[in-house]
Amino acid sequence: MHRTIRRLLVVAAHGDDETLGAGGTLAKLADDGVRISLCVLCDDDGSRSETGQGVTNRVPAIEAAAKILGIERLAVHEYGDNRLDTVGQLELNRVFEREVREFEPDTVFAPSLSDLSLDHQLVSRAARVAGRAGRGPVREIRCFEVRSATDSGEAAGLPVFRPNCWQPLAESHLERKLEALRAYGDELQQWPSPRSERGVRALAEYRGSQVSTAYAEAFELLRVVL
Ligand SMILES: [Zn+2]
């Protein structure tokens, strides 16, 4: 029997990681009455602009997506996109340790160490430190997959994403995930991009078919204390 999630902390480097990785699951859990807090470290998309001109503040989009998914508590930090390595692991650990102290989650969702993005790897490590056994209320840690970050890691020699946990989704949960992605505007690209609506739907169908259900999101379950 699987334990019940009551308080979930989702940590992400960039706004949209949480939606791409676990948006359908977040919509479902919110419907089930789970209290969800989202902590995003970067508030802009600065690395896309070489001059720093035209940098978009992502906070309104993150807020809109969070509302669609049923996330009730949101913290967006002001670290620069693709610069978390200059912030350092220790400070990132402290950010999440503070989140765990304040929100007291029993479960944490984080990016995977399989992701090509260094930001994602740093966030994944910090989440493991903040949620380590015996140091707080966290009883379960899962990693989600983010299309184009998780599927690019293997060719760069990173460990392969190995899901061992599937959350079946209703059509309505997948629709909420797509609606939240639309809130991010340009982040949603044209097919055949993995970040297109069809690409997101295709992954949900593939993960679902692995466990004989119509749609699912898959996770790496790192630790569960029953
Ligand atoms: Zn990201």
Boltz pocket constraint, residues with backbone or C-beta under 6 A from the ligand:
constraints:
  - pocket:
      binder: B
      contacts: [[A, 13], [A, 14], [A, 17], [A, 117], [A, 120], [A, 146], [A, 149]]
      max_distance: 6.0
